[in-house]
Amino acid sequence: MPPYSLDDFAFDLRRAVPPADLWVGSGTGTVNQLTGTVCGVGGWFAPPLAAPDSRLTISFDVDGRHILDAARPGAGNRGLLPAGGTWRPDRLVRRGTYHQYDAGRLTSLAVESTLTPRHGSPGYDLTLTIRNRSASTHQLTIHPELAATQASQVPLSDWGWVPPEAGTGLPVTLEKDSLSATLQPHGEVTITLDVGTSAAVTDAEHTTRQWESRLSQALGRLPTLTSDIPGLEQYYRRSLASGLVCWWDHPDFVSQPFIATSGLDGGALCAYAWDTGGYAPNLLSLMLGDNVLGIIESLLDADLTDRYAIAPDGTGLGVAYAYSGWSLVALTRAAAAEHRLDPTVIARLYDVLIALDKRFQPDDQTGVLRDYGDQSNLLEMRSAGWENVVASPNAERAWALDTLADLSDLTGAALPADDLRASAQQICAEVIRQLWDPEAGWFRSRYPDGHTELTYSIQAFDVLRSGACPPDVAATLTKKVGAFLGEYGVSSVSAEDEFHYETADIDWSGAGAYTGEGPQLALTLWDRGESALAWDVLRRHFWMGDHYPYFPQDHYCDKPGAPATGRRINIIAGLTGAEAILTGLAGIHPHPDGSLTIDPNPVASGTVNLHGLVFRDHTIDLSIAPGHSEVTVDGRPVHAGTDGAFDAVAPRSATK
């Protein structure tokens, strides 16, 4: 049995904040509600088929009276009225009410629709249940109207960041039960509508079974979390849900499973190396188990020296991305904790990293740092600023080289480990010497003509995470964290930066941030020993667990919500919240030699209990309370060392 059931991820639609345009997926397809309706259905995708302009609307005749499902504004009889509902990973349930008294006769109906994308068959099922709440008998006819659209066939190699557009191809058809019935007093009727490009070969129950199997596979080794800290449990679950909805098991995709960057709305149904490996590598490795190696191989097979992502069939997409090598190294390091890696994998990773390194020009002073060019290769700010010779990702490059040296020693890959470590040290030194401005207490970026910019970007804290900062620089950076905090998260650019801060493009330019950035900053601070500040950063995001079924691409930091349109509706980096809880707050640290240490960071707010973490066939439970923590491994208590940390699992032997 998985630690969580589908009902554990149920979300009350009444609590949704923008973007509230909800989608639900099956693992091979997705479908969208028609906003403002109880029964209407919008676009759907089932790669390689795309029907973004598909529309199914429903109306009813009750005793000759026509009832629309459109939530029209105004008073009086406005048709079927939305009354909430529930999202679950496998389905979307919406409820509506119609309650009118006219000419001495009460018509009172409760309507419930259940929308389920099919698994393994293009399209969806819509089940309608109409319940009579009165003592009258009614004659009911349901009128479904399917827009005359077609599902275009889009090659798997073309599914990138932007969702496929509407096109011509296969007709979208509607199959239905009998649409007329007699509603007895206090009785109900149920009718199922099937929409797709062919007769349904799977049904809603099949989708649910596939989701139950997916939960068992993806969550079977993760711990359940209970806590008396308000908001923490829900935030943890919603973070997990954010990863689950990126999990595809399409038989024609390059890997099984395929972890999409987004995908629910048809966009970013591709895998960026950057956020696949860069934001929650330890958690993702635990979720994937042995399958993590296939994910790494599929990314290595792409030409990351000239591409930033892979399409579902493994085709490379986009341009060279400065963060790809570091992210892939991070995921590989996480995988090494539970898997004895083949040295050829480390050698291939080294080749990719060095080739990507050569893709960018050496800096104009010593040639040690790299000039990463303009924003297209970086994180796409809209003002001049954090580009060309920058502290991050030069610092991540140093961390990646150092980590590759460790992995080479561990696996026998025979890389030039000493040279890699020396290069890493030199890069770190040059990041500080060339780019640190001690008067400003921040990093400058430098253009090829010598022009410099002081950009108060959250990316500076990535240098801290990479270990490139000497103690005085680290202390100065840490003091600046407060300038990036909002009541509901972090700002990607400090509001104190009048040159670069803006409110329209929130993921990297201010007024909010890419969803992984806030919890990653918290994790960085826990790694630095700044436990109180780390908790203060993370807790600001707990509202998201109450107001999203899964986390969007980015969100505001000064108000709860996200841009209503123009962004991806879900993001794999939503897993970063759970990663920060497990590896930061709980201090669970898997190491490439197979060992696991636990160094908890209790908070005064309350207690945290983690039950059932499975690591290398050991089951670990952890209880964290102010002033006291307990760890058990396979039911036996483990005692903390003099530093307060627990050695939970020993390194693997040379033969295991």
C-alpha positions in Angstrom: 0.0 0.0 0.0 1.3 3.5 -0.8 1.7 5.9 2.1 -0.9 8.2 0.6 -4.2 7.5 -1.3 -5.8 9.5 -4.1 -8.2 11.0 -1.5 -5.2 12.3 0.5 -4.6 14.7 -2.5 -8.2 15.8 -2.9 -8.6 19.6 -3.2 -11.6 21.7 -2.5 -12.2 23.9 -5.6 -13.7 26.6 -3.5 -10.2 27.4 -2.2 -8.6 27.8 -5.6 -6.8 31.1 -6.4 -5.5 32.2 -9.8 -4.6 30.5 -12.0 -7.8 28.5 -11.2 -8.1 27.0 -14.7 -7.8 23.4 -13.5 -6.5 20.5 -15.5 -6.4 16.8 -14.6 -4.2 14.1 -16.2 -4.0 10.4 -16.6 -0.4 9.8 -17.4 -1.1 9.6 -21.2 -3.4 12.6 -21.6 -4.9 15.7 -19.9 -8.2 17.5 -20.0 -9.5 20.9 -18.9 -12.7 22.1 -17.3 -14.7 24.8 -19.0 -14.3 27.5 -16.5 -17.5 28.8 -14.9 -19.5 25.7 -15.7 -20.6 22.7 -13.7 -20.4 20.2 -16.6 -18.6 21.9 -19.5 -15.3 20.6 -20.8 -12.5 22.5 -22.6 -9.4 21.4 -24.5 -7.6 18.1 -24.1 -4.3 16.6 -25.1 -3.3 13.0 -25.6 0.1 13.0 -27.4 0.5 12.9 -30.2 -3.0 14.2 -30.5 -3.9 17.8 -29.5 -7.4 19.3 -29.3 -6.9 22.6 -27.4 -10.1 24.1 -29.0 -12.4 21.2 -28.2 -15.5 22.3 -26.3 -18.3 20.3 -24.8 -21.2 22.2 -23.3 -24.2 20.8 -21.5 -27.8 22.0 -21.1 -30.9 20.4 -19.7 -34.6 20.3 -20.4 -36.7 19.7 -17.3 -40.4 19.4 -17.9 -39.9 21.5 -21.1 -37.9 24.2 -19.3 -34.5 24.8 -20.8 -31.7 25.1 -18.2 -28.2 26.4 -19.3 -24.9 25.5 -17.6 -23.2 28.8 -18.1 -23.2 30.7 -14.7 -24.6 33.8 -16.3 -24.4 37.0 -14.2 -27.5 38.6 -12.8 -30.3 37.8 -10.4 -33.2 35.4 -10.7 -33.2 32.2 -12.7 -29.8 32.1 -14.3 -29.6 28.4 -15.0 -27.4 25.8 -13.3 -25.2 27.5 -10.7 -21.7 26.2 -9.7 -21.5 25.0 -6.1 -17.9 23.9 -5.7 -16.2 20.5 -6.3 -13.1 18.4 -5.7 -10.0 17.9 -7.7 -8.2 14.6 -7.4 -5.1 13.5 -9.4 -7.3 11.2 -11.5 -10.6 13.2 -11.8 -12.3 16.5 -11.4 -15.7 16.5 -9.7 -17.9 19.6 -9.9 -21.2 20.2 -8.2 -24.0 22.5 -9.2 -27.5 23.5 -8.0 -30.7 24.5 -9.7 -33.5 25.5 -7.2 -36.4 27.4 -8.6 -40.1 27.8 -7.5 -42.5 28.8 -10.3 -46.3 28.5 -10.7 -46.7 26.6 -7.5 -44.1 23.9 -8.5 -40.6 23.4 -7.0 -37.8 22.2 -9.3 -34.7 21.4 -7.2 -31.8 19.5 -8.8 -28.3 18.7 -7.6 -26.0 18.1 -10.5 -22.6 16.5 -10.2 -20.1 16.0 -13.0 -17.0 13.8 -12.9 -14.4 14.5 -15.6 -11.8 11.8 -16.1 -9.1 11.8 -18.8 -8.6 8.4 -20.3 -5.4 6.5 -19.9 -4.1 4.7 -23.0 -7.0 6.1 -25.2 -7.3 9.6 -26.5 -10.1 11.6 -24.9 -12.1 11.7 -21.7 -15.2 10.5 -19.9 -17.8 12.8 -18.4 -20.2 11.3 -16.0 -23.3 13.3 -15.0 -25.4 12.5 -12.0 -28.7 14.5 -11.6 -30.5 14.1 -8.2 -34.0 15.3 -7.7 -34.3 17.0 -4.3 -38.1 17.6 -4.5 -41.2 15.4 -4.1 -42.1 16.0 -7.8 -41.6 13.8 -10.7 -39.6 15.4 -13.6 -39.0 14.5 -17.2 -35.3 15.2 -17.9 -33.4 15.4 -21.2 -29.7 16.2 -21.4 -28.4 18.1 -24.4 -24.6 17.8 -24.9 -23.2 20.0 -27.6 -19.7 19.1 -28.9 -18.0 21.8 -31.0 -17.0 20.7 -34.5 -13.3 20.5 -33.8 -10.6 18.0 -34.8 -7.6 16.6 -33.0 -4.4 17.4 -34.8 -1.5 15.0 -34.8 1.6 16.7 -33.5 4.9 14.7 -33.7 6.3 13.9 -30.2 9.4 15.9 -31.2 7.4 19.1 -31.4 6.0 19.2 -27.9 8.0 22.0 -26.3 7.3 24.9 -24.0 4.3 26.3 -25.9 1.2 24.1 -26.1 0.3 22.8 -29.6 -2.2 25.0 -31.4 -5.5 23.8 -32.8 -5.4 22.2 -36.2 -7.0 19.6 -38.5 -6.7 15.9 -38.2 -9.0 13.3 -36.6 -12.6 14.2 -35.9 -13.5 14.5 -32.2 -16.7 12.5 -31.6 -19.2 12.0 -28.8 -20.6 8.7 -27.6 -23.4 8.8 -25.1 -26.0 6.8 -23.2 -29.7 7.5 -23.5 -30.1 11.2 -22.8 -33.7 11.2 -21.5 -35.0 9.8 -18.2 -37.8 10.2 -15.7 -36.6 11.7 -12.4 -38.6 10.1 -9.6 -39.1 12.1 -6.3 -35.8 12.2 -4.5 -34.3 9.9 -7.2 -31.3 10.3 -9.4 -30.0 9.3 -12.8 -26.5 8.9 -14.1 -25.4 9.3 -17.7 -21.9 8.9 -19.1 -20.5 10.8 -22.2 -17.3 9.7 -24.0 -15.4 12.1 -26.0 -12.4 11.2 -28.2 -11.1 10.4 -31.6 -12.3 6.8 -31.5 -14.5 4.5 -29.5 -13.3 4.3 -25.9 -11.1 1.3 -25.1 -10.5 2.4 -21.5 -12.7 4.0 -18.9 -12.6 6.1 -15.8 -11.9 3.2 -13.5 -8.9 2.3 -15.6 -7.5 5.8 -15.1 -8.0 5.5 -11.4 -6.3 2.1 -11.3 -3.3 3.5 -13.2 -3.1 6.4 -10.7 -3.2 4.1 -7.8 -0.3 2.1 -9.3 1.5 5.4 -9.9 1.1 6.4 -6.3 2.5 3.1 -5.2 5.5 3.4 -7.4 6.3 7.1 -6.9 5.4 7.5 -3.2 6.1 4.0 -1.9 9.5 4.9 -0.4 8.6 8.4 0.7 7.7 9.2 4.3 4.3 10.4 5.4 4.4 13.7 7.3 2.2 14.7 10.3 2.6 17.8 12.2 0.8 20.2 14.6 2.4 23.2 12.7 -0.5 24.8 10.7 -0.1 24.4 7.0 3.0 22.2 6.9 1.2 18.9 6.1 -0.9 20.3 3.3 2.1 22.1 1.8 4.1 18.8 1.8 1.3 16.9 0.1 0.7 19.6 -2.5 4.4 19.7 -3.2 4.3 15.9 -3.8 1.2 16.3 -6.0 3.1 18.9 -8.1 5.6 16.1 -8.9 3.0 13.5 -9.5 1.1 15.4 -12.2 4.4 15.7 -14.2 4.7 11.9 -14.2 3.9 10.4 -17.6 3.9 6.7 -18.5 3.1 7.0 -22.2 4.5 3.9 -24.0 6.0 6.0 -26.9 7.9 8.4 -24.7 11.7 8.1 -24.4 11.7 6.9 -20.8 9.3 5.2 -18.4 8.3 7.2 -16.6 8.9 10.5 -18.4 9.1 13.4 -16.1 7.8 16.5 -17.8 8.7 20.0 -16.7 5.0 20.9 -16.8 2.6 19.3 -19.3 -0.9 19.5 -17.9 -2.0 22.3 -20.2 -0.1 20.8 -23.1 2.9 23.2 -22.6 6.4 22.2 -21.5 5.5 18.5 -22.1 9.3 18.2 -22.3 12.0 17.7 -19.8 14.4 20.5 -19.0 17.7 19.2 -17.5 17.7 22.4 -15.4 14.6 21.9 -13.3 14.4 18.1 -13.6 17.7 17.7 -11.7 18.3 21.2 -10.2 15.5 21.7 -7.8 14.6 18.4 -6.0 17.2 15.8 -7.0 17.1 13.8 -3.8 13.3 13.6 -3.7 13.0 12.8 -7.4 15.6 10.0 -7.1 13.7 8.5 -4.2 10.4 8.7 -6.2 11.9 7.2 -9.3 13.9 4.4 -7.7 15.8 2.4 -10.4 14.0 4.4 -13.1 16.2 7.5 -12.3 19.0 5.9 -14.3 16.8 5.9 -17.4 16.0 9.6 -16.9 19.7 10.4 -16.7 20.5 8.4 -19.8 17.8 10.1 -21.8 19.1 13.5 -20.9 22.7 12.4 -21.7 21.6 11.1 -25.0 20.4 14.6 -26.0 23.0 17.2 -27.1 22.9 19.4 -24.1 25.7 21.5 -25.5 23.1 23.0 -27.9 19.7 22.2 -26.3 18.1 22.9 -23.0 15.4 20.1 -22.9 14.3 16.9 -24.5 10.9 16.4 -26.2 8.9 13.3 -25.1 10.6 11.2 -27.8 14.1 12.3 -26.7 14.6 15.0 -29.4 16.6 17.9 -28.2 14.8 21.3 -27.9 15.9 24.9 -27.6 19.3 26.5 -27.1 22.3 25.8 -24.9 21.3 26.4 -21.3 24.0 27.4 -18.8 22.5 25.4 -15.9 22.0 22.1 -17.7 25.4 20.5 -16.8 25.1 21.3 -13.1 21.6 20.1 -12.9 22.4 16.8 -14.5 25.3 16.3 -12.1 23.0 17.0 -9.1 20.6 14.4 -10.2 23.4 11.9 -10.8 24.8 12.5 -7.4 21.4 11.9 -5.8 21.1 8.7 -7.8 24.5 7.5 -6.6 23.2 7.3 -3.0 21.1 4.2 -3.8 22.6 2.9 -7.0 26.1 1.7 -7.8 26.7 3.8 -10.9 28.5 2.5 -14.0 31.7 4.5 -14.5 30.8 5.0 -18.1 27.8 7.1 -17.0 30.2 9.4 -15.1 32.5 9.6 -18.1 29.6 10.6 -20.3 28.5 13.2 -17.8 32.1 14.6 -17.8 32.1 14.8 -21.6 28.8 16.7 -21.6 29.9 19.1 -18.9 33.2 19.9 -20.6 31.6 20.3 -24.0 29.0 22.6 -22.5 31.8 24.5 -20.8 33.4 25.0 -24.2 30.2 26.3 -25.6 30.6 29.6 -23.8 33.4 32.0 -24.1 36.1 32.4 -21.4 36.0 35.6 -19.5 38.2 38.4 -20.7 40.5 38.7 -17.6 41.8 35.2 -16.8 39.7 32.9 -18.9 38.7 30.9 -15.8 35.1 32.1 -15.7 32.6 31.7 -18.5 30.7 34.4 -20.3 27.2 33.0 -20.6 26.0 35.6 -23.1 22.6 37.1 -22.9 19.4 36.1 -21.2 18.5 33.4 -23.7 21.2 31.1 -22.1 20.3 32.2 -18.6 17.1 32.8 -16.7 15.5 35.3 -19.0 15.2 38.6 -17.0 13.8 41.4 -19.1 16.2 44.2 -18.1 19.9 44.3 -18.6 21.6 42.9 -15.6 22.4 39.3 -14.6 24.1 38.2 -17.8 27.4 37.6 -19.5 30.1 37.0 -16.8 28.0 36.2 -13.8 28.6 34.7 -10.4 25.9 32.1 -11.0 26.1 29.7 -12.9 29.9 30.0 -12.7 29.7 28.9 -9.1 27.5 26.0 -10.0 30.1 25.0 -12.6 32.7 24.8 -9.8 30.4 22.7 -7.7 29.7 20.3 -10.6 33.4 19.8 -11.3 34.1 19.1 -7.7 31.2 16.7 -7.5 32.3 14.9 -10.7 35.7 14.3 -9.1 34.0 12.7 -6.1 31.9 10.5 -8.3 34.9 9.5 -10.4 36.7 8.4 -7.2 33.6 6.5 -6.1 32.9 4.7 -9.4 36.4 4.3 -10.8 35.6 6.4 -13.8 39.3 7.5 -14.0 38.5 11.2 -14.6 41.3 13.7 -13.9 39.9 14.2 -10.4 42.7 16.3 -9.0 42.5 18.7 -12.0 38.8 19.0 -11.6 39.1 19.9 -8.0 41.8 22.4 -8.8 39.7 24.0 -11.5 36.7 24.2 -9.1 38.8 26.0 -6.5 40.1 28.4 -9.1 36.6 29.2 -10.4 35.4 29.9 -6.8 38.3 32.2 -6.2 37.8 34.1 -9.5 34.0 34.5 -8.8 34.9 36.4 -5.6 37.9 38.3 -7.0 36.3 39.4 -10.3 32.6 39.8 -9.4 32.2 40.5 -5.7 31.7 44.1 -4.8 32.6 44.5 -1.1 31.2 48.0 -0.9 27.8 47.0 -2.3 27.9 43.6 -0.5 26.7 41.9 -3.7 27.9 40.4 -7.0 28.4 42.4 -10.1 27.9 41.0 -13.6 30.3 42.1 -16.4 29.6 42.7 -20.0 32.3 42.1 -22.7 33.0 45.8 -23.0 33.6 46.1 -19.3 30.2 47.6 -18.3 29.0 46.1 -15.0 25.6 45.8 -13.4 24.6 45.4 -9.7 21.5 43.2 -10.0 19.9 42.3 -6.7 18.7 38.9 -8.1 17.9 35.9 -6.0 20.4 34.1 -8.2 23.1 35.4 -6.0 22.1 33.0 -3.3 22.9 30.1 -5.7 26.5 31.1 -5.2 26.1 30.6 -1.5 24.5 27.2 -2.1 27.4 26.1 -4.3 29.9 26.7 -1.6 31.9 29.4 -3.5 31.6 32.0 -0.8 34.2 32.6 2.0 32.7 33.2 5.4 32.6 37.0 5.2 30.9 37.0 1.8 28.5 34.3 3.0 27.6 36.4 6.1 27.0 39.5 4.0 24.8 37.7 1.6 22.8 36.1 4.4 22.0 39.5 5.8 20.4 40.6 2.5 17.8 37.8 2.6 15.2 40.0 4.2 15.1 42.3 1.2 13.8 39.5 -0.9 10.9 38.4 1.4 7.3 39.1 0.9 4.4 37.9 3.1 3.6 35.1 0.6 7.1 34.1 -0.6 10.2 35.5 -2.1 10.9 38.0 -4.8 13.2 37.0 -7.6 14.6 40.6 -7.6 14.7 42.7 -4.5 12.1 45.5 -4.5 14.9 47.8 -3.4 16.5 47.4 -6.8 14.9 50.2 -8.8 16.8 49.4 -12.0 15.7 45.7 -12.4 12.6 45.1 -10.2 9.3 44.8 -12.1 5.9 43.4 -11.3 4.8 42.0 -14.7 7.3 39.1 -15.2 7.5 37.6 -11.8 9.5 34.4 -12.1 12.9 36.1 -12.5 12.2 39.9 -12.5 10.5 40.6 -9.2 7.2 40.7 -7.2 7.3 36.9 -7.0 9.4 34.0 -8.1 9.7 30.8 -10.0 8.0 28.2 -7.7 11.2 26.3 -6.8 13.2 29.4 -5.7 11.6 30.1 -2.3 12.0 26.6 -0.9 15.4 26.3 -2.5 16.5 29.5 -0.7 15.3 28.0 2.6 17.3 24.8 1.9 20.4 26.9 1.2 20.0 28.6 4.5 19.5 25.3 6.4 22.7 24.1 4.7 24.4 27.2 6.0 23.2 26.6 9.6 20.7 29.5 9.4 17.8 27.4 10.7 15.6 30.2 12.0 15.9 32.2 8.8 15.4 29.1 6.7 12.1 28.4 8.5 11.0 32.0 8.1 11.5 31.7 4.4 9.8 28.4 4.0 6.7 29.1 6.1 5.7 32.0 3.9 4.8 29.5 1.2 2.4 27.3 3.3 -0.6 29.2 1.9 0.0 27.4 -1.4 -0.9 24.1 0.2 -4.3 25.4 1.0 -5.0 27.2 -2.3 -3.5 25.0 -5.1 -4.1 21.4 -6.1 -0.6 21.5 -7.6 1.9 24.4 -7.8 2.0 26.7 -10.8 5.2 27.9 -12.6 5.5 30.9 -10.5 3.5 32.9 -7.9 3.4 36.3 -6.3 5.1 37.1 -3.0 3.1 40.1 -1.8 -0.4 38.5 -2.4 -1.6 35.0 -2.6 -2.0 33.9 -6.2 -0.2 33.7 -9.6 -0.7 35.3 -13.0 -4.1 34.1 -14.4 -2.8 33.5 -17.9 0.4 33.2 -19.9 2.3 30.8 -17.6 2.5 27.0 -17.3 -0.2 25.7 -15.0 2.0 23.2 -13.2 5.8 22.7 -12.7 8.1 19.9 -11.6 10.0 22.4 -9.4 6.9 22.3 -7.2 8.7 19.3 -5.6 11.2 21.6 -4.1 8.9 22.3 -1.1 9.0 18.6 -0.1 12.8 18.5 -0.8 13.3 21.5 1.5 11.3 19.8 4.2 13.0 16.4 4.0 16.6 17.5 3.4 16.5 20.9 5.1 14.0 20.9 8.0 14.4 17.2 8.7 18.1 17.2 7.7 17.9 13.9 5.8 21.1 13.6 3.8 21.7 10.7 1.4 25.4 10.5 0.3 26.9 9.1 -2.8 28.7 6.3 -0.8 25.3 4.9 0.2 25.2 6.3 3.7 22.4 8.4 5.2 22.8 10.9 7.9 20.1 12.9 9.6 20.7 16.3 11.2 17.3 17.7 12.2 16.5 21.4 12.5 13.7 21.7 15.1 11.5 24.7 15.0 9.7 26.4 18.0 6.4 26.2 16.1 5.8 22.6 16.9 6.6 18.9 16.1 7.2 17.1 12.8 6.8 13.4 12.4 8.1 11.5 9.3 7.1 7.9 9.0 8.2 5.2 6.6 11.1 6.6 4.6 12.7 3.7 2.7 16.4 4.0 1.8 18.4 1.1 0.6 15.9 -1.4 2.0 15.9 0.2 5.5 12.8 1.9 6.9 13.4 5.1 8.8 11.1 7.0 11.1 11.9 10.5 12.5 10.3 12.7 15.1 11.4 16.3 15.5 10.4 18.4 18.4 11.8 21.6 20.0 14.9 20.5 21.9 14.6 16.8 21.0 14.6 14.5 18.0 14.3 10.7 17.7 15.3 8.4 14.8 14.5 4.7 14.4 15.9 2.5 11.7 14.0 -0.8 11.1 12.3 -0.3 14.4 15.5 0.2 16.4 16.4 3.6 17.9 19.5 5.3 16.7 21.4 7.6 19.0 22.7 11.0 18.0 26.4 11.7 17.9 28.1 14.5 19.8 27.2 16.9 16.9 23.5 16.1 17.2 23.4 14.2 13.9 22.3 10.6 13.5 24.2 8.1 11.4 21.1 6.2 10.1 22.5 4.0 7.3 26.1 3.0 6.9 28.0 3.4 3.6 27.6 0.5 1.2 30.3 -2.1 1.2 32.5 -2.8 -1.8 30.4 -5.7 -2.8 26.8 -4.4 -2.1 
